[in-house]
């Protein structure tokens, strides 16, 4: 994320929009304090490495599953015999 004074941003708007399109947020400041942000309307796509890091983090949060774990039967733990959330 980069910061730029509003007075300077006026002259560099096109370049700042390009930065935002590339996935970098740009914060506009007045008197050294952030007052607005230029950000892309399209979410930035994660790289393969970033996606794998997210998966590894989620796996670490879950921990080791029991050896007899069967994802097909996981609904048995989520819903009661009437099909309502347990």
PyMOL commands that place a pseudoatom at each C-alpha (Angstrom):
pseudoatom trace, name=CA, resn=UNK, resi=1, chain=A, elem=C, hetatm=0, pos=[0.000, 0.000, 0.000]
pseudoatom trace, name=CA, resn=UNK, resi=2, chain=A, elem=C, hetatm=0, pos=[1.369, 3.365, -0.906]
pseudoatom trace, name=CA, resn=UNK, resi=3, chain=A, elem=C, hetatm=0, pos=[0.432, 6.782, 0.435]
pseudoatom trace, name=CA, resn=UNK, resi=4, chain=A, elem=C, hetatm=0, pos=[0.391, 10.020, -1.483]
pseudoatom trace, name=CA, resn=UNK, resi=5, chain=A, elem=C, hetatm=0, pos=[-0.735, 13.557, -0.690]
pseudoatom trace, name=CA, resn=UNK, resi=6, chain=A, elem=C, hetatm=0, pos=[-3.917, 14.633, -2.459]
pseudoatom trace, name=CA, resn=UNK, resi=7, chain=A, elem=C, hetatm=0, pos=[-2.111, 17.644, -3.911]
pseudoatom trace, name=CA, resn=UNK, resi=8, chain=A, elem=C, hetatm=0, pos=[0.461, 15.361, -5.562]
pseudoatom trace, name=CA, resn=UNK, resi=9, chain=A, elem=C, hetatm=0, pos=[-2.150, 12.767, -6.590]
pseudoatom trace, name=CA, resn=UNK, resi=10, chain=A, elem=C, hetatm=0, pos=[-3.916, 15.275, -8.833]
pseudoatom trace, name=CA, resn=UNK, resi=11, chain=A, elem=C, hetatm=0, pos=[-0.989, 15.239, -11.242]
pseudoatom trace, name=CA, resn=UNK, resi=12, chain=A, elem=C, hetatm=0, pos=[-0.492, 11.444, -11.046]
pseudoatom trace, name=CA, resn=UNK, resi=13, chain=A, elem=C, hetatm=0, pos=[-4.076, 10.156, -11.121]
pseudoatom trace, name=CA, resn=UNK, resi=14, chain=A, elem=C, hetatm=0, pos=[-3.659, 7.942, -14.193]
pseudoatom trace, name=CA, resn=UNK, resi=15, chain=A, elem=C, hetatm=0, pos=[-0.551, 6.274, -12.751]
pseudoatom trace, name=CA, resn=UNK, resi=16, chain=A, elem=C, hetatm=0, pos=[-2.260, 5.799, -9.376]
pseudoatom trace, name=CA, resn=UNK, resi=17, chain=A, elem=C, hetatm=0, pos=[-5.275, 4.153, -11.008]
pseudoatom trace, name=CA, resn=UNK, resi=18, chain=A, elem=C, hetatm=0, pos=[-2.915, 1.807, -12.853]
pseudoatom trace, name=CA, resn=UNK, resi=19, chain=A, elem=C, hetatm=0, pos=[-1.286, 0.909, -9.535]
pseudoatom trace, name=CA, resn=UNK, resi=20, chain=A, elem=C, hetatm=0, pos=[-4.709, 0.118, -8.079]
pseudoatom trace, name=CA, resn=UNK, resi=21, chain=A, elem=C, hetatm=0, pos=[-5.613, -1.989, -11.116]
pseudoatom trace, name=CA, resn=UNK, resi=22, chain=A, elem=C, hetatm=0, pos=[-2.413, -3.957, -10.533]
pseudoatom trace, name=CA, resn=UNK, resi=23, chain=A, elem=C, hetatm=0, pos=[-3.594, -4.781, -7.013]
pseudoatom trace, name=CA, resn=UNK, resi=24, chain=A, elem=C, hetatm=0, pos=[-1.873, -2.127, -4.916]
pseudoatom trace, name=CA, resn=UNK, resi=25, chain=A, elem=C, hetatm=0, pos=[-4.062, 0.048, -2.713]
pseudoatom trace, name=CA, resn=UNK, resi=26, chain=A, elem=C, hetatm=0, pos=[-3.223, 3.762, -2.824]
pseudoatom trace, name=CA, resn=UNK, resi=27, chain=A, elem=C, hetatm=0, pos=[-4.107, 5.918, 0.182]
pseudoatom trace, name=CA, resn=UNK, resi=28, chain=A, elem=C, hetatm=0, pos=[-4.656, 9.621, -0.388]
pseudoatom trace, name=CA, resn=UNK, resi=29, chain=A, elem=C, hetatm=0, pos=[-3.541, 11.784, 2.507]
pseudoatom trace, name=CA, resn=UNK, resi=30, chain=A, elem=C, hetatm=0, pos=[-4.283, 15.279, 3.727]
pseudoatom trace, name=CA, resn=UNK, resi=31, chain=A, elem=C, hetatm=0, pos=[-1.901, 16.756, 6.282]
pseudoatom trace, name=CA, resn=UNK, resi=32, chain=A, elem=C, hetatm=0, pos=[-0.254, 13.350, 6.626]
pseudoatom trace, name=CA, resn=UNK, resi=33, chain=A, elem=C, hetatm=0, pos=[-3.481, 11.493, 7.515]
pseudoatom trace, name=CA, resn=UNK, resi=34, chain=A, elem=C, hetatm=0, pos=[-5.239, 9.000, 5.247]
pseudoatom trace, name=CA, resn=UNK, resi=35, chain=A, elem=C, hetatm=0, pos=[-8.572, 10.323, 3.977]
pseudoatom trace, name=CA, resn=UNK, resi=36, chain=A, elem=C, hetatm=0, pos=[-9.397, 8.170, 0.929]
pseudoatom trace, name=CA, resn=UNK, resi=37, chain=A, elem=C, hetatm=0, pos=[-8.284, 5.023, -0.829]
pseudoatom trace, name=CA, resn=UNK, resi=38, chain=A, elem=C, hetatm=0, pos=[-7.962, 4.086, -4.495]
pseudoatom trace, name=CA, resn=UNK, resi=39, chain=A, elem=C, hetatm=0, pos=[-8.448, 0.350, -4.895]
pseudoatom trace, name=CA, resn=UNK, resi=40, chain=A, elem=C, hetatm=0, pos=[-9.233, -2.030, -7.710]
pseudoatom trace, name=CA, resn=UNK, resi=41, chain=A, elem=C, hetatm=0, pos=[-12.853, -2.955, -8.380]
pseudoatom trace, name=CA, resn=UNK, resi=42, chain=A, elem=C, hetatm=0, pos=[-11.683, -6.417, -9.431]
pseudoatom trace, name=CA, resn=UNK, resi=43, chain=A, elem=C, hetatm=0, pos=[-10.238, -8.578, -6.657]
pseudoatom trace, name=CA, resn=UNK, resi=44, chain=A, elem=C, hetatm=0, pos=[-6.604, -9.461, -7.167]
pseudoatom trace, name=CA, resn=UNK, resi=45, chain=A, elem=C, hetatm=0, pos=[-6.099, -13.094, -8.112]
pseudoatom trace, name=CA, resn=UNK, resi=46, chain=A, elem=C, hetatm=0, pos=[-3.889, -15.011, -5.731]
pseudoatom trace, name=CA, resn=UNK, resi=47, chain=A, elem=C, hetatm=0, pos=[-0.826, -16.696, -7.107]
pseudoatom trace, name=CA, resn=UNK, resi=48, chain=A, elem=C, hetatm=0, pos=[-0.484, -20.465, -6.796]
pseudoatom trace, name=CA, resn=UNK, resi=49, chain=A, elem=C, hetatm=0, pos=[1.966, -19.950, -3.934]
pseudoatom trace, name=CA, resn=UNK, resi=50, chain=A, elem=C, hetatm=0, pos=[-0.440, -17.628, -2.110]
pseudoatom trace, name=CA, resn=UNK, resi=51, chain=A, elem=C, hetatm=0, pos=[-3.320, -20.087, -2.551]
pseudoatom trace, name=CA, resn=UNK, resi=52, chain=A, elem=C, hetatm=0, pos=[-1.190, -22.945, -1.230]
pseudoatom trace, name=CA, resn=UNK, resi=53, chain=A, elem=C, hetatm=0, pos=[-0.231, -20.819, 1.784]
pseudoatom trace, name=CA, resn=UNK, resi=54, chain=A, elem=C, hetatm=0, pos=[-3.929, -20.231, 2.541]
pseudoatom trace, name=CA, resn=UNK, resi=55, chain=A, elem=C, hetatm=0, pos=[-4.631, -23.961, 2.257]
pseudoatom trace, name=CA, resn=UNK, resi=56, chain=A, elem=C, hetatm=0, pos=[-1.703, -24.841, 4.552]
pseudoatom trace, name=CA, resn=UNK, resi=57, chain=A, elem=C, hetatm=0, pos=[-2.894, -22.266, 7.114]
pseudoatom trace, name=CA, resn=UNK, resi=58, chain=A, elem=C, hetatm=0, pos=[-6.421, -23.731, 7.053]
pseudoatom trace, name=CA, resn=UNK, resi=59, chain=A, elem=C, hetatm=0, pos=[-5.033, -27.256, 7.434]
pseudoatom trace, name=CA, resn=UNK, resi=60, chain=A, elem=C, hetatm=0, pos=[-2.969, -26.133, 10.422]
pseudoatom trace, name=CA, resn=UNK, resi=61, chain=A, elem=C, hetatm=0, pos=[-6.087, -24.676, 12.059]
pseudoatom trace, name=CA, resn=UNK, resi=62, chain=A, elem=C, hetatm=0, pos=[-8.005, -27.931, 11.580]
pseudoatom trace, name=CA, resn=UNK, resi=63, chain=A, elem=C, hetatm=0, pos=[-5.167, -30.132, 12.735]
pseudoatom trace, name=CA, resn=UNK, resi=64, chain=A, elem=C, hetatm=0, pos=[-4.861, -33.828, 12.095]
pseudoatom trace, name=CA, resn=UNK, resi=65, chain=A, elem=C, hetatm=0, pos=[-8.057, -35.674, 11.265]
pseudoatom trace, name=CA, resn=UNK, resi=66, chain=A, elem=C, hetatm=0, pos=[-8.754, -39.098, 12.732]
pseudoatom trace, name=CA, resn=UNK, resi=67, chain=A, elem=C, hetatm=0, pos=[-7.593, -41.956, 10.484]
pseudoatom trace, name=CA, resn=UNK, resi=68, chain=A, elem=C, hetatm=0, pos=[-11.205, -43.126, 10.026]
pseudoatom trace, name=CA, resn=UNK, resi=69, chain=A, elem=C, hetatm=0, pos=[-12.467, -39.661, 8.979]
pseudoatom trace, name=CA, resn=UNK, resi=70, chain=A, elem=C, hetatm=0, pos=[-14.811, -39.806, 5.985]
pseudoatom trace, name=CA, resn=UNK, resi=71, chain=A, elem=C, hetatm=0, pos=[-15.834, -36.466, 4.474]
pseudoatom trace, name=CA, resn=UNK, resi=72, chain=A, elem=C, hetatm=0, pos=[-18.865, -38.119, 2.890]
pseudoatom trace, name=CA, resn=UNK, resi=73, chain=A, elem=C, hetatm=0, pos=[-20.171, -38.808, 6.401]
pseudoatom trace, name=CA, resn=UNK, resi=74, chain=A, elem=C, hetatm=0, pos=[-19.408, -35.336, 7.807]
pseudoatom trace, name=CA, resn=UNK, resi=75, chain=A, elem=C, hetatm=0, pos=[-23.047, -34.298, 7.430]
pseudoatom trace, name=CA, resn=UNK, resi=76, chain=A, elem=C, hetatm=0, pos=[-23.868, -36.860, 10.136]
pseudoatom trace, name=CA, resn=UNK, resi=77, chain=A, elem=C, hetatm=0, pos=[-22.200, -34.549, 12.628]
pseudoatom trace, name=CA, resn=UNK, resi=78, chain=A, elem=C, hetatm=0, pos=[-23.781, -31.348, 11.295]
pseudoatom trace, name=CA, resn=UNK, resi=79, chain=A, elem=C, hetatm=0, pos=[-27.458, -32.350, 11.137]
pseudoatom trace, name=CA, resn=UNK, resi=80, chain=A, elem=C, hetatm=0, pos=[-29.765, -34.295, 13.402]
pseudoatom trace, name=CA, resn=UNK, resi=81, chain=A, elem=C, hetatm=0, pos=[-32.133, -37.081, 12.341]
pseudoatom trace, name=CA, resn=UNK, resi=82, chain=A, elem=C, hetatm=0, pos=[-34.726, -34.476, 11.247]
pseudoatom trace, name=CA, resn=UNK, resi=83, chain=A, elem=C, hetatm=0, pos=[-32.240, -32.771, 8.921]
pseudoatom trace, name=CA, resn=UNK, resi=84, chain=A, elem=C, hetatm=0, pos=[-31.897, -29.725, 11.176]
pseudoatom trace, name=CA, resn=UNK, resi=85, chain=A, elem=C, hetatm=0, pos=[-28.548, -28.244, 12.209]
pseudoatom trace, name=CA, resn=UNK, resi=86, chain=A, elem=C, hetatm=0, pos=[-27.236, -30.032, 15.270]
for i in range(1, 86): cmd.bond("trace and resi %d" % i, "trace and resi %d" % (i + 1))
show_as sticks, trace
zoom trace
